[in-house]
Amino acid sequence: MSMISNKELRIKNILEIFKHPQKSEEKKDIYINIENAKREWEDAKNIFENVSQPDLVDYAIYKVEAAEKKYIYLLRQIKNGNTN
């Protein structure tokens, strides 16, 4: 049996990406979606922290909770390998 070096394994992984460019694009898309969701959550928290009208407090809370749930959902999807 021959031993395969880490360098050879990395090269094989890179070649697999080129064989399946659609999969790498899907992963790229999910990471972009995660980053956008994180930014959306941070923006929502900022709105909540700066809201001055009592009528908008409920809206700000809803927005923070929804953005947080979306972010966590996307993180779980990538962790579980469900990138669809």
C-alpha positions in Angstrom: 0.0 0.0 0.0 1.3 3.4 -0.8 0.9 6.4 1.5 -0.8 9.4 0.1 0.6 12.7 1.3 -1.5 15.6 2.5 -0.4 17.6 -0.5 -1.7 14.9 -2.8 -5.0 14.9 -0.9 -5.4 18.6 -1.3 -4.7 18.4 -5.0 -7.3 15.7 -5.3 -9.8 17.9 -3.4 -9.1 20.8 -5.7 -9.6 18.6 -8.8 -12.9 17.4 -7.4 -14.1 21.0 -7.2 -13.2 21.5 -10.8 -15.1 18.3 -11.7 -18.2 19.6 -9.9 -18.2 23.4 -10.3 -21.9 23.6 -9.5 -21.3 22.2 -6.0 -18.6 24.8 -5.3 -20.9 27.5 -6.6 -23.7 26.2 -4.3 -21.4 26.3 -1.3 -20.2 29.8 -2.3 -23.9 30.9 -2.4 -24.7 29.5 1.0 -21.7 31.3 2.6 -22.8 34.5 0.9 -26.3 33.9 2.3 -24.9 33.3 5.8 -22.9 36.5 5.7 -25.9 38.5 4.5 -28.1 37.0 7.3 -25.4 37.9 9.8 -25.3 41.5 8.5 -29.2 41.6 8.6 -29.2 40.4 12.2 -26.6 43.0 13.2 -28.5 45.8 11.4 -31.7 44.7 13.2 -29.9 44.8 16.6 -28.7 48.3 15.8 -32.2 49.4 14.9 -33.5 48.0 18.2 -30.8 49.7 20.2 -31.5 53.1 18.6 -35.3 53.0 18.3 -36.8 56.0 20.1 -40.5 55.7 19.3 -42.4 53.3 21.6 -44.6 52.2 18.6 -41.5 50.8 16.9 -40.2 48.7 19.8 -42.3 45.7 18.9 -41.3 45.9 15.3 -37.6 46.2 16.2 -37.9 43.1 18.5 -39.6 41.1 15.8 -36.9 42.1 13.3 -34.1 41.0 15.6 -35.7 37.7 16.4 -36.5 36.9 12.8 -33.0 37.8 11.6 -31.4 35.7 14.4 -33.5 32.7 13.5 -32.6 33.0 9.8 -28.9 33.2 10.6 -29.0 30.2 13.0 -31.0 28.2 10.4 -28.5 28.8 7.7 -25.6 27.9 10.0 -27.3 24.6 10.9 -27.9 23.9 7.2 -24.2 24.3 6.4 -23.2 22.3 9.5 -25.5 19.4 8.6 -24.3 19.5 5.0 -27.8 20.6 3.7 -26.8 23.3 1.2 -30.0 23.1 -0.9 
